[in-house]
Structure formats: C-alpha cells, structure tokens
Amino acid sequence: MDKRVYLLTIVSFVVGMVELIIGGILDLISKDLNISLGQTGLLITIFSLVYAISAPLLLTFTSKIERKRLTIFALFIFFIGNAVAVISTSYLMLLIARIISAASGSLLVVLCVTIASNIVEEKYRARAIGIVFMGISASLVLGVPIGLMLGNSFGWRAPFILILFLTLLSIAGVYFFMGKIEPKPSIPIGEQLRTLKNRKVLFAQLTSFLFLAGHLTLYGYLTPFLKMTLGLNEGWVSIVYLIFGVAAVAGGGLGGILADRFGTKHTIIAVIIFFGLSIFAIPYTIFAFPLFLIVMVIWSMLSWAITPAMQSYLIEASPETSDIQQSLNNSALHFGIAFGSFIGGLVIEHASVEENATVGGLFIILALGAAAISMAKRRNESKTLVSNTK
C-alpha cells in the first residue's frame, strides 16, 4: 500500500487533536483568561459545531479545486487558526481561533480521506480510508492527555505550539510527496440529507449523536471532575487521561471484533447498555480510586467500541448510500460532541460536576431508545419478509 497514506494519517491526527485538547486544560485557560469552566467548555462546543456544519458545506463549495493545492491552502488556514490561539489574550480571540481551526480542519479530514482513496490501488482503498480514520480516533482520545501534559509543564498555549509545528511538517509533506489530484463531482447537500428519510438510517445517526452527547457531558469536564471529587493533582490527572486514551483506542479494536462475531445490532445494543451502566456508576466509585479506575477503563473502552459497529450497521441499512452515511455519521458525532460539551457546561455552572455523569447517562438511555427504533421491523417489512420466504 502507498506509504503516503500514513502522511495523511498524521494530518488527520493533528486536526483531531485540536478538537478536544481544551478538555484537559480547562482550568488553566479558565484561570489565565479569567472565565468560568462552563465558558471554557464552550470552546469545545463551538469547535465541534462549526466542524459538523462546515464539512459538507466546504466540500461542496470547493468541489472544483485541485485537491493537493486545496489541502495545502486548508493546512495554511489551519495554521493561522492555531497561531491565533497561541497569541490569544482574551476569550473572544480564542473563540475566533477555534472557529478558524474547526472550519479548515473539517475540510482537511475530508480531503485526507479523498486523497487516500485516490493514491492506492482499489483493493487497498477501504484499508487506506480506515488508516486515515485511525488517526482521527486516536487523536480524539490521546490529544487530551498530550495537551494536559504540555499544558501543566509549559502553560496552556504549549499544546497549540506543538500543533503549529506538526502543521508545518504536514504542509511540507503534502507539498513534496503528494501529486496533483483532480476533483470529482461532489454530492449535493440536499441529496445527502434526503437519505435521512430512511427510518433506520435517521435513528442510527440519532443514536451516534445521543451517545457522543452523553459521553462528552462528563468526558469534556473530566479534569475538574477528577480534581474536585477525587482530589487528584496534575500528575495523576495526566496518568488517568493516558489510561483513558489507551483503553479507548483498544476499545475501538474490540468493537470491530465484537461486531464481526456477534453482528452489528447485538454489539450496538450491548455497548450502549454497558456504557450507560458504567457512566451512571462513575459517581459511586469516587470513594475508592482503584475501583474508579476499573469502571473508568470500561467506560473509556466502550466509548469507542460502538464506532466500527455503527459504521458497519449504516452500510447494512443503506448500502446504496454508504459513502454519504459515513460523512453524515461524522457530522452526527461532532454535533454530539458539541451538544454534550454544551450541556456539561450548563450542569457544572448551575449544579455541580458530580452531576455530569448522571446527566450524561440520561442521554445514553435516549441513545438506546433510538437504536431500538432503528433496528425494529415495521409490520409491512415483516409481511414482506414472510411473503418472500413462502
């Protein structure tokens, strides 16, 4: 397989890293800019919201631009966004920086997938796309501990300086190693949204949205939760995040194995149920740190175990629009991150961080309901199945 795919994976990792990196350094930014934790959490919300909206729009607007040139331009804008973050002296400046980074980053991820599928042989296409998405998933779970370690050692701007360096390397890599790739006709946004008329697809996408919303209601504010309820210092918080990240990456692989062995439907339902139980249990484990770690590892593994099963289920539910569904699912996930971090901010502002897990668990119950509706057979479907077997 073409080794340049791994360069694209690095680009996707850098983009994904920016999204949740704020989570580990919430308190540092809050103190430096003199804002509340809830306001700081909105920096995650705005990034994910802009990301989810921008991805399909920018892909349509830039459909006629040569892909290598567009990738370099998007990386340059991404660099500017993070440079603004480094020099930010106010909440407004940092908010603008997040918007610029999110918009350009959303386009970069789509371009990475597009280029990866074009530079490999057809038999390696699915594997290449999977490798690019591995960069995204790894960044979402490992970006926070990396940001936390750098932030605690050198200040909250340090993680963004690292991102600037990695972005420059990415620009150089794309410029010197990627060839020109002509654009292909894009699918109109209206046509993409029309696929949601399919009940199974609509509620499957809603499941992803609610699941991530529930997860981020607590995970987006895990640093203050660890400090306020368990009394952990910065060193231990970094260790907890590292354990969480490793477990989450392992959970993604486990989810794929379970889906292959037991089927996508059974895996999705089981993961949602046990994930819900684990997040509800979190507040009741804070009296014993070892017990908390055990439950947290289960929570973190299951947080990404659903992804491969859901992607496979969407292909099964609507094979003729599978490419569109993967794109829409990416937007659904980021809408979930945005909504969950927003709700988590409201909870921590108006109640306490101890309540974030319970509120997040309520979203997981709704996700279970959405999954059940998606997988339920209608009466006319059952009749058709019976008639076909006669």
N, C-alpha and C positions, 0 to 999 in steps of 0.2 A: 504494500500500500504506500501511496505517496507520503513521504515524511513531512511535507509541508502542512499536512493536516494537524500535526502537533503544534505548529506555529499558530494556527487558527485557534487551537485549544487554549493556548496561552492568552490570546486576545480575549476569548470568551471568559477565561478565568479572571482577568483583570477587570473586565466590565462587571461581572457578577460580584466581585469582591467589594466594589464601591457601594452596592445596594444596602447591605446590612452591616457594613463596617461601623456605622454610627452606633449600633446596638451595644457594643462593648465599651464605648467611651461616652455614653450618655452623660454620666455625672461630671466628666472632665469638661465637656463642652458647656454643660449647664452652668458650672461654676465660672468658667472663663468668660462666657458671654452674658452671664447674669440673667439666665432664663430658667423656667421650670423644667422638670423632667418631661412633663407632658408636651411642652412646646418642642423640646429637643426630639422627642419621639416622632413628631410631625415631619421631621427631616427624612425619616424612613418612609412615612406615608406619602409624601409628595413625590419622592423618587419613584416609588412603585406605581403610583397613579399615573404619572407622566410617562413612565416606561410602558405601561399597559396600553395607553391610548396612542402613544407615538409610533409604536412598532408597525401596525398595519397602515397608518396614515403615511408615514415617511417612505415605506416600501412602495406605496402607490405613486407618490409624488416624484420619486427618484427612479422610476422604472426604466427610463431611457438612458441612464448614465452608465458608462462603463464601470464594472464592478471594482476593479483594482483602484482606480482613481477615486471612486466614491468611498472605498474603505479607508484610504489614506486621509481623505478630507474629513471623514467622520472621526477618525482617531485624533486628528488635529483639534477638532471642536471638543472632543472628549478631554484632551489635554488642557485646553483652555478652561473648561468647567472645573477641573480639579485644581488647576492653578489658582483660580478664584477662591476655591475652598481654603487653600493654604494661606492666602493673604487676607482672608475674611476677618474683619474686626467687629462685625455685627451679625445679628441673626438674619437680617434681610439679605446681606451679601452671601451668607452660607446657603440660604434658601435658593437664591438665584443660581448659585454654583450647582446645587443638586438638580435643578431643573435642566440646566445645560447638559450635565453629565448623563441624566436619565434619557433625554431625547436622543442624544448621539449614541449612547450605549445600546439603546433598544435597536437602532438601525444596525449597529455593528454586529450584534448577535445574529440577526437575520442574514447579514452578509456572510458571516463566517460559515453558517450552515449552507448557504447557496454556493459559495466558493468550494467548500469541502466536497460537495456532491458533484461539482464540475471537474475537479482536478484528479479524481480517482476513476478507476475502471468501474463499470456498472456493478460488477459483482461485489465491490467493496463499498458501494455507496451508503448502504444502511450502517455499516460499521463506522465509516467516516463521520456520519452525522451523529452517531452515538458517542463517539470520542469527543466531538465538539461539545455536546451537551454534558459530558462528564466534567468538562472544565467549568461549566456554569454551576452544576450541582455542587461540585467540590468547593467552589468559591463561596457559595451561599452559606456553607456550614463552616468553612475554615477561615473565611475572611474576617469574621468577628474575633476569634482568638488571636489572629495575627495583628489586627488593628489594636486589640486590647494590650497586647504585649508591648508594641511600639508606643502606643499612647501613654501607658503608665511609665515608660522609661524616658521618653523624649517629648511628651506633650501630645495633645490630640491632633495636631497638624502633621505629625510624623507619618502616620499611615498614608496620608494623601501625597506626601513627598515620595514615598515608595511607589505609589501608583503612577505618579508623573514619570519616574524613571522607567517603570515597566512599559508605560505607554510609548515612550520614546524608542525603546527597544522594539516594540511591536511595529511602529511606523517604519523603522529601518528594515525589519524582517520582511514586511509586506512589500516595501519598495524594491528590495534587492532580489527576493526569491519568488515573488508571485508574478505570473504572466498576466497579460490582458485577458479579461473575460467579458464577453459581450452580454448585455442584459437579455433576459427572457420576458415575455409578456406577463404582467402581474395579474392576479385575480382581483377584480373589483371588490371593494369592501362590502358593498351591498350583497354580492353573490356569496361572500363568506358568511355574512350574518344570516342569510336565508337558510343556511344549513341547520340553524338552530331551531327550525320548525319541527325537526325530528325530536320527539319527546325524549327518547333515550339519550340523544346527544346533549340536549339542553340541560337535563338534570344531572348528567355526568359532569358537564362543565360547572354546573352549580355546586356539585359535590366538591370539586377541586377548590373552588372559591371559598366555600364554607370551612373546609378542612384547613386550608392555609390561614384563614382569618382566625380560627380558633387557636392554631399553633402560635401565630405571631402576637396574639393578645398577651401571652406570657413570655414567649421567647424574645420578643422585641424589648422586653424590660427585665431580662434575666439578671443583668448586673445589679440593679437596685434590689431585686428580689433576694439575690444571694447575700448582699451586704446587710440588708435590713432584717431579714428573717433568720439567717444563719450566722451573721456576724463575720463573714469571711473578709480577709484583706485582699489587696490587689493580686498578690501572688497566687492565692488559692482560687480566686475568680478566674485567672488565666488558665489554671490547670483544669478547672471544671469545664470551661469553654473548649479546651483542647480535647478533653474526653468526649464531650458532646459532639464535636466535629467528626472525630474518628468514628464514633458509633453511628452517626448519621450517614456517613459515606458507606459504611458496612451495611447499613440498613437498606440502602438503595440496591445493593447487590442481592441482599436477601429477598427483597421484594420481587425481583425478577425471577429468582429460583422458585419462590412460592407460587407465583403466577403460572409458571410453566408446569409445575407439578400438580397444583390443585385447581387451576383455572383462574381467570381474572376476576370473575364475580365473587367467588368464595374468598379470594385473597383480599379484595377491596373491603368487603363487609367485615372480615375478621380484623383487618388492620385498623379500621375505623373504631370498632368496638374496643379493642385492647388499647388503642391510642387514647380514646376517651377515658377509659378506666385509669390509665397512668397519669393523665393530666389532672383528673379530679383528685387523685391520691397525693399529688405533689405537696399540697399544704399540710398534709397529715404526716409527712415524713421528716419535717424540719427539726424534730426533737432528736433525731439520730442521723448524723451526717453520712455514715456508711449506708444506711437504709435509703436516704435521699439519693445517693449516687446510683444505687441499684435501679430505683424507679426511674431516675433521670436517663440512664442508659437505655432502658426500654422505651421511654418517651422519645428520645432522640433517634433511635433506630427506626421506630415506626413512622417518624415524621417524614422520612424519605422512602420508606418501603412501599408506600402507596403509588408513587410516581410511575414506575415501569408497568405496574398492573393497570393503572388508569389509562396510560398511553396505548397499551395493547387492547384494552376494552373499547376505546374510542375507534380504533381501527376495525374491530369486530362489529361495532354498532353501525358504522358508516364507512365501509371500505372504499366507496367511490369518492369520498371527500376526506380521506385520511390525512392528506397533507394540510388541508385547511384546518382540520380539527387539532392537529399538533400546534399550529400557530395560535388558534383561539385558546387552547388549553394553556399556552404560555401566558397569554393575556389574563386568563382567569386566575392563574396562580399569582400574578403580580397585583391584580385587583384585590385578591385575598390578603396578600401581604400589606397592601395599603390600608385596607379596611380594618384588619386585625390590629395593626400598629396604632391606628387612629382610636379604636375602641379601647385598647390597652392604655393609651394616654389619658383618656377620659376617666377610666377606672382609677388609675394611680393619682389623678388630680382630685377626684371627688370622693373616693373611698380610701382604699389602701392597696399597696402592691400585693398583699396576701390574697386579695380577691381576684386578681388577674387570672389565676389558674381556673377558678370556678367559672368565671365568665367565658373563658376560652373553651371550657368543657361544654358549655351550653351550645356553642357553635358546632361542636363535634356531633352533638345529638341531632342537630338540624342537618348536618352533612350525611349522617346515617339515614335519615329520612329521605333526603334527595337521592341517595344511592339506591334505596329500596324502590323508589318510584321509577327511576331509570331502568331498573332491572325487571320490574314487574311486567308481566304479559297482559295485554288487553284482551278482552273477550273475543274480539274479532280475530286477533292474532292466534289465540288458542284454537278457534274454529278452523282457521286456515291450516294450522299445523295438523289438526285431526284429519281434515279432508285430504291433505297431502299424503298422509300415511295409509289411507284406505286404498 
